[in-house]
Amino acid sequence: MAWTDEMAEESRQKQIRAGIRLNSRVELNVEWEEGGKTLRAKGYTVDVSPNGCLAIVEQGFPIGQKLRVVNGMSGKSAQATLIWRGHEGRKGWELGLELESSARDFWGVEF
């Protein structure tokens, strides 16, 4: 039974991470509203896609959290949802962020 659960989880992860991804380190800020204030955490991407990124961010968030991602190179911002949270490491939390609208030029790379 455990083997079946592992296969189902692996299939789900592949579906979530499907699509074009590029290894790319882009400095970013993640912003959110709390208590009427805009709060900010720094981070950087591990890989990017037209639909989002895998990032390391100094703050952890609950799955489903609505965030604003600000590209540190271009200053462009986009609304995003946290769809995956991995482990906390020395540099911060692994976060899977999905952009609300596919912006092929958001990361400044060609896909």
N, C-alpha and C positions, 0 to 999 in steps of 0.2 A: 504494500500500500504506500509506503514512504517513497518508493521509486516513482510511482505514478504522480505523487504530489510534486516531486522534484522536476519531473518532465513538464508538468503543467506550469510550474513557476518559470522554468527556463523558456517555454514557449511564450508566456506572457511578457517576459523581459525582452525577448527578441522582437515582439510586436511593438512594444513601447519604443524601443531603440531603432526601429526600422527606418530606413531612408538614408539619405546622403549625410555623412558627418565628416568633418575635417578636424584633425588635431590642430588646435590653434589656441594660443594663450592671449586672451584679450582681458585687460584690466576692466573691471566693472564695479558699479555700485548697485546695491539692491535697496530699494526704498519701500516703505510701508507706512500706513497711517495707524497711530495708536494714541488714544487719549487726546485727539484733536491736533496732534503733532506729527510731522513727517520725520520718521527715523531712517537712518541709513547705516548700511554695513558694507564694508569693502570685500572684494573678492576678485577672482579671475577664472576664466574658462579653461577647461581641459580639452573639450572639443565643442564644436559648434555645428549647427545645421540650420536650414531655412526656418525650421519650426521651433528652435530653442537651443539649449546647451546643457552640458554637464559642467558644473562650476564648483569651485571650492570657495565658500563664503564664511566669514568669521562668526556668523550668527546662524543658529538652527531655527527652523520654522516647522509648523505642522503641515502635513500633506494637505493640499487644497488651498493653502494661503495665497491670496492675491498680492502680487508684488509689482513694482515697476523696476525694470532693468535699465540701467544707464550705461551705454558703451563708453568706456573711459577714453578711447581713441577718438571717436567721432562726436561724442556728446549726445548722440541719438538716444531716445528712450522708447521703451515699448512695455505694454502691460503684459504680465506673465502670471502663470499659475505654477506653484510647486507641485510636481507630479511624482517625485521620488526623492527620498532622503536616505542617504547611505550613512556611513560611519563618520564620527568626529575624529579628525586627525590633528596633528600639531598645528596645521595652518587653518583649520576650520572644518566645516561640514561639507560633505559631498551632497550637492543638490542637483536634481534634474528639473530644469525650468522649461516650460512650454510657453512660447510666445502666443498671445491671443490671436494675432493675425500674422500669417506668414510674410515676413519681410526679407526677401532674398538679399537686400543690400544692407541690412541692419549690422552685420558683422564686418562689412568691408572686404569680403572675399567672394569669389565666384564659385557657385556650386554647379 
